Amino acid sequence: MRLLLKILLVLAIAVAVVTLFGEGPGYVLVQVGEWTLETTATLGLIVLVLVWALGWEVWSLLITAWHMPGRLAGVRDRRRRRRSLELLERGLLALEGGDAGQAQRHLARGARLAQAPAAFHLEAARAAHLAGAKAKAEEYLDQAQQTVAGDDPAVTLLRAEIEMGAGRAEHALALLSDLENQDADNPRLLKRLLVLYRRVADWDALMRLLPRARKAGVVTPEEADSELTLARGRRMEEARLADEGEIVERLWKEAGRDERGDPRIAVPWVRYLLARDRVDDARKALEQGLGRSWGGELVDLYLALPEAQASPQELLRRLERWRNDHPRDPHLLTVLAQLAISAQFWGKADQYLAEAGAQSDLPPQILLRLAHLYQAREKPDQALTFCQRGLAALGGEQAPELPPPGPEASGYSVE
């Protein structure tokens, strides 16, 4: 089409020239050696234009031929890129569908076609790991390491993820700890570190990491506050069991007012106070904790107070005031039943046991506590029933032998 337009243009110019020089055409003389060429100016101009047009076409053909290898290479590259993206899509879909072997094959083929194969190698390593091909997974990771930028954490993050999946949390933590020093605010890194610190129960590290994770948007403010409270409480319990009183007291002082009312913080604090024979402080902490936030585990700790054995009837009277606000709380009902047994108020004890036992979806510890309390009431059939239910809730198959009934059956240990 372009050539036809050029020919028409040349003809139009020729017609214009003929019209212009029709009356006085003039002539053109060209002499080269012994050769002489003479023609009219009109025809000479037409020939010159035709020669110019032909030369332009020849030049264009030469330029096209010169660039042809590059254009062919570009076509091949586009086809390879399109094919690699198709294989990436197939591989990811197969991986999501659970066919790790097929995903690995698609991704490995795509990596050979792709100009930037790092993503293919990483996903192929993930697929190989899921398929159980550990050597292949390591090979793909090494290939990915060679193609990514030197400071890109993607390979290390995937290595850590594979270690986590294999149950080697300590190895994964070692990898990510080194990476944390290089890229401390990477959201993906922070997310994996949170999972690892929970798994290995490193509560100090979790408390240190949560503010940064919150700032990076990895967790919401509500999730960060809840996890911080949980981590603080677990660390306090660890320190209490290890007789590290300074740590327990420091963590309690660092806790905010709302945190101190949370049973996850208040319970280990009260246990610590009771273990140190600071009964008055423990009693005060119990009252304040329950006043801020009701928690069954806090109610359980009343059984560790000296008055639970010395004057159970008085403590029973004090705790019964909460029945109106918490009539179905299984912790409160079993504590009242235990105190009633210690005070030998058999009617009340049976009433509280019946109210607690009639509820559905009781936690295993409550079911097992009911078993011991029914044994203390010398009712072995009910004791065995609740013991079996408790073991079933815990995944057990056989009921343990219950201790002999007696006053010690209703005791409570801070541990």
C-alpha positions in Angstrom: 0.0 0.0 0.0 2.8 2.4 0.9 4.6 1.6 -2.4 1.5 2.3 -4.4 1.1 5.7 -2.7 4.6 6.5 -3.5 4.1 5.6 -7.2 1.0 7.8 -7.4 2.9 10.6 -5.8 5.7 10.3 -8.4 3.2 10.3 -11.3 1.5 13.4 -9.9 4.8 15.2 -9.7 5.6 14.1 -13.3 2.3 15.4 -14.5 2.9 18.7 -12.8 6.3 19.0 -14.3 5.0 18.3 -17.8 2.4 20.9 -17.4 4.9 23.4 -16.1 7.5 22.9 -18.8 5.1 22.0 -21.7 5.7 25.2 -23.8 9.5 25.4 -23.3 10.8 22.1 -22.2 14.6 22.9 -22.3 17.1 20.1 -22.4 19.6 18.2 -20.2 23.0 17.2 -21.3 25.0 14.5 -19.4 28.5 13.5 -20.7 30.6 10.8 -19.0 33.7 9.9 -20.9 32.8 9.0 -24.5 29.1 8.7 -23.5 26.8 11.6 -24.1 23.1 11.7 -23.0 20.8 14.5 -24.0 17.1 14.7 -23.2 14.5 17.2 -22.4 14.4 18.9 -19.0 11.0 17.4 -18.3 12.0 13.9 -19.0 15.3 14.4 -17.1 13.4 15.6 -14.0 11.0 12.7 -14.2 14.0 10.2 -14.4 15.6 12.0 -11.5 12.5 11.6 -9.4 12.1 8.0 -10.3 15.8 7.3 -9.5 15.3 9.0 -6.1 12.1 7.0 -5.4 13.8 3.7 -6.4 16.9 4.5 -4.2 14.6 5.3 -1.3 12.9 1.9 -1.6 16.2 0.1 -1.9 17.5 1.9 1.2 14.3 1.0 3.1 14.7 -2.6 2.2 18.3 -2.6 3.4 17.3 -1.0 6.7 14.6 -3.6 7.1 16.9 -6.4 6.4 19.5 -5.0 8.8 16.9 -4.9 11.7 15.3 -8.2 10.8 17.4 -10.4 13.2 16.5 -8.0 16.1 12.8 -8.0 15.2 12.8 -11.8 14.9 14.5 -12.0 18.3 11.9 -9.7 19.7 9.1 -11.8 18.4 10.7 -14.9 19.9 11.1 -13.1 23.2 7.5 -12.1 23.3 6.4 -15.6 22.5 8.7 -17.0 25.3 7.4 -14.4 27.7 3.8 -15.2 26.9 4.5 -18.9 27.2 6.3 -18.4 30.5 3.4 -16.5 31.9 1.0 -19.2 30.8 3.1 -21.8 32.6 3.3 -19.6 35.7 -0.5 -19.4 35.8 -0.9 -23.1 35.3 1.7 -23.8 38.0 0.1 -21.5 40.5 -3.3 -22.9 39.8 -2.0 -26.5 40.2 -0.3 -25.5 43.4 -3.5 -24.0 44.8 -5.4 -27.1 43.7 -3.1 -29.4 45.6 -1.2 -30.9 42.7 2.3 -30.0 43.8 4.0 -32.3 41.3 2.3 -30.9 38.3 2.9 -27.4 39.6 6.6 -28.1 40.0 6.8 -29.2 36.4 5.0 -26.2 35.0 7.0 -23.7 37.0 10.3 -25.4 36.2 9.5 -25.2 32.4 8.4 -21.6 32.9 11.7 -20.7 34.6 13.6 -21.9 31.5 11.6 -19.5 29.3 11.4 -16.5 31.6 13.8 -13.6 31.4 13.5 -13.1 35.2 13.1 -16.7 36.5 13.4 -15.9 40.3 9.7 -16.0 41.0 9.4 -19.3 39.0 12.2 -20.9 41.0 10.7 -19.8 44.3 7.3 -21.2 43.6 8.9 -24.3 42.1 10.8 -24.7 45.4 7.5 -24.4 47.4 5.9 -27.0 45.1 8.8 -29.4 45.4 8.7 -29.0 49.2 5.0 -29.8 49.3 5.6 -32.8 47.0 8.3 -34.1 49.4 11.2 -33.5 47.0 13.5 -31.9 49.4 16.6 -32.0 47.2 14.7 -30.4 44.3 13.4 -27.7 46.6 16.9 -26.9 47.7 18.1 -26.8 44.1 15.4 -24.4 43.1 16.2 -22.2 46.1 19.8 -22.1 45.1 18.8 -21.1 41.5 16.5 -18.4 42.9 19.3 -17.1 45.0 21.5 -16.7 41.9 18.9 -14.6 40.1 17.5 -12.3 42.8 19.0 -9.1 43.9 21.6 -9.4 46.6 19.5 -7.7 49.3 16.1 -9.3 48.3 14.9 -11.3 51.3 12.5 -13.5 49.3 14.7 -16.6 49.2 15.5 -16.5 52.9 11.8 -16.0 53.7 10.9 -19.1 51.7 13.7 -21.1 53.3 12.3 -20.1 56.7 8.8 -21.0 55.6 9.9 -24.5 54.5 11.8 -25.0 57.8 8.7 -24.0 59.7 6.6 -26.4 57.6 9.0 -29.2 58.4 8.7 -28.5 62.2 12.2 -27.0 62.5 11.1 -23.7 64.1 14.6 -23.0 65.6 16.2 -23.2 62.2 13.7 -20.9 60.7 14.1 -18.5 63.6 17.9 -18.4 63.0 17.3 -17.5 59.4 14.8 -14.8 60.1 16.8 -13.4 63.0 19.7 -12.7 60.7 17.3 -11.2 58.2 15.7 -9.0 60.8 19.0 -7.1 61.3 19.0 -6.2 57.5 15.3 -5.5 56.9 13.7 -4.9 60.2 10.5 -3.3 58.9 9.6 -5.9 56.2 5.9 -6.8 56.7 6.4 -10.3 55.4 9.3 -10.8 57.7 7.5 -9.4 60.7 4.5 -11.7 60.0 6.6 -14.8 59.9 8.6 -13.8 63.0 5.3 -13.4 64.9 4.3 -16.9 64.0 7.7 -18.3 64.9 7.9 -16.5 68.3 4.5 -17.8 69.2 5.5 -21.3 68.1 8.7 -21.4 70.2 7.1 -19.5 73.0 9.7 -16.7 73.0 7.4 -14.2 74.8 10.1 -11.5 75.3 10.8 -11.4 71.6 7.1 -11.3 70.8 6.6 -8.4 73.1 9.5 -6.6 71.5 8.2 -7.3 68.0 4.5 -6.5 68.4 4.9 -2.6 68.4 6.8 -2.8 65.1 4.3 -5.2 63.6 1.5 -2.9 64.6 3.2 0.1 63.1 3.8 -1.8 59.8 0.2 -2.8 59.6 0.9 -6.5 60.0 -1.6 -6.7 62.9 -4.4 -4.4 63.9 -4.1 -2.3 67.1 -6.7 -4.6 68.8 -4.8 -7.7 67.8 -1.5 -6.2 68.9 -3.0 -5.3 72.3 -4.5 -8.7 72.8 -1.3 -10.5 71.8 0.8 -8.3 74.0 -1.4 -9.1 77.0 -1.2 -12.8 76.2 2.6 -12.7 75.8 3.1 -10.7 79.0 0.9 -13.1 81.0 2.7 -16.2 79.6 6.1 -14.7 80.4 5.0 -13.8 83.9 3.9 -17.4 84.4 7.2 -18.7 83.1 9.1 -16.3 85.4 6.9 -17.3 88.4 7.6 -21.0 87.9 11.3 -20.3 87.5 11.3 -18.3 90.7 12.3 -15.1 88.8 10.4 -12.7 91.0 12.1 -9.5 89.6 10.8 -10.3 86.1 7.3 -11.0 87.4 7.2 -7.7 89.2 8.7 -5.7 86.3 6.2 -7.1 83.9 3.3 -6.3 86.2 4.5 -2.7 86.6 4.9 -2.4 82.8 1.3 -3.5 82.3 -1.3 -0.8 81.8 -4.4 -0.5 84.0 -6.6 -2.3 81.5 -4.1 -5.1 81.1 -4.0 -5.6 84.9 -7.7 -6.3 84.8 -7.3 -9.0 82.2 -7.3 -12.5 83.7 -4.3 -13.4 81.5 -2.2 -11.0 83.5 -4.0 -11.1 86.8 -4.0 -14.9 87.2 -0.1 -15.3 87.1 0.2 -12.2 89.3 -2.1 -13.6 92.0 -0.4 -17.0 91.8 3.0 -15.2 92.3 1.7 -13.3 95.3 0.2 -16.5 96.9 3.5 -18.4 96.3 5.3 -15.6 98.1 2.7 -15.7 101.0 1.6 -12.2 100.2 -2.0 -13.2 100.9 -3.4 -9.7 101.5 -2.0 -8.5 98.2 -3.3 -11.5 96.5 -6.8 -11.0 98.0 -6.7 -7.4 96.9 -5.6 -8.2 93.4 -8.4 -10.8 93.1 -11.0 -8.3 94.1 -9.6 -5.6 91.7 -9.2 -8.0 88.8 -12.7 -9.4 89.1 -14.0 -5.8 89.5 -12.4 -4.8 86.1 -13.0 -8.0 84.1 -14.7 -11.2 85.1 -12.6 -14.3 84.7 -13.3 -17.8 85.8 -9.6 -18.6 86.4 -9.5 -15.7 88.9 -12.5 -17.1 90.8 -10.7 -20.5 91.0 -7.8 -18.8 92.8 -10.1 -18.1 95.8 -9.6 -21.7 96.7 -5.9 -21.0 97.2 -6.6 -18.4 99.9 -6.2 -19.6 103.5 -9.8 -19.0 104.4 -10.9 -21.6 101.8 -9.7 -24.2 104.4 -9.9 -22.2 107.6 -13.4 -20.7 107.2 -15.0 -22.1 104.0 -18.5 -21.1 105.1 -17.5 -17.4 105.3 -15.8 -17.4 101.9 -18.8 -19.3 100.5 -21.1 -16.5 101.7 -18.9 -13.8 100.2 -18.7 -15.5 96.8 -22.4 -16.3 96.5 -23.1 -12.6 96.0 -21.8 -13.1 92.4 -24.4 -15.7 91.5 -27.0 -13.2 90.4 -24.6 -11.7 87.9 -23.0 -14.9 86.7 -25.6 -17.7 87.4 -24.2 -20.1 84.8 -20.4 -19.6 85.2 -19.0 -23.1 85.6 -15.9 -21.9 87.4 -18.0 -20.0 90.0 -20.4 -23.0 90.5 -17.7 -25.5 91.0 -15.8 -23.2 93.4 -19.1 -22.8 95.4 -19.6 -26.5 95.4 -16.1 -27.1 96.6 -16.5 -24.6 99.4 -19.9 -26.1 100.3 -18.3 -29.6 100.6 -15.5 -28.2 102.8 -18.2 -26.5 105.0 -20.3 -29.7 104.9 -23.3 -27.9 103.4 -24.3 -31.0 101.5 -27.5 -29.6 100.1 -25.8 -26.6 98.6 -22.9 -28.7 97.3 -25.3 -31.0 95.4 -27.3 -28.1 94.1 -24.2 -26.3 92.7 -22.8 -29.6 91.3 -26.1 -30.3 89.5 -26.3 -26.8 88.0 -22.7 -27.0 86.7 -23.0 -30.5 85.4 -26.3 -29.8 83.6 -24.5 -27.4 81.2 -23.3 -28.5 77.8 -19.9 -27.8 76.2 -18.1 -27.7 79.5 -14.3 -27.4 79.2 -12.3 -30.5 80.1 -10.8 -29.1 83.3 -14.3 -28.3 84.7 -15.5 -31.8 83.8 -12.6 -33.4 85.6 -13.1 -31.1 88.6 -16.7 -32.2 88.8 -15.5 -35.8 88.8 -13.3 -35.1 91.8 -16.0 -33.2 93.6 -18.6 -36.0 93.0 -16.0 -38.4 94.4 -15.7 -36.2 97.4 -19.5 -36.5 97.8 -19.1 -40.3 97.6 -21.0 -40.5 94.4 -18.8 -42.8 92.2 -21.2 -43.2 89.3 -21.4 -39.5 88.6 -17.7 -39.1 89.3 -16.9 -41.8 86.7 -19.3 -40.2 84.2 -17.7 -36.8 84.4 -14.2 -38.3 84.4 -14.9 -40.1 81.1 -16.5 -36.9 79.6 -13.4 -34.9 80.6 -11.0 -37.5 79.1 -13.1 -37.6 75.9 -12.9 -33.8 75.6 -9.1 -34.1 76.1 -8.9 -36.9 73.5 -8.3 -39.6 76.1 -9.9 -43.0 75.9 -9.6 -44.5 79.4 -10.6 -42.9 82.7 -7.9 -42.6 85.3 -8.2 -43.9 88.8 -9.8 -41.2 91.0 -8.2 -40.4 94.4 -10.0 -41.6 97.5 -12.7 -39.2 98.7 -11.9 -36.9 101.6 -11.3 -33.3 102.5 -8.1 -33.1 100.5 -10.1 -33.8 97.3 -11.5 -30.3 97.4 -8.1 -28.6 97.8 -6.6 -26.2 95.3 -3.0 -25.8 94.2 -1.5 -22.5 92.9 0.3 -24.5 90.3 
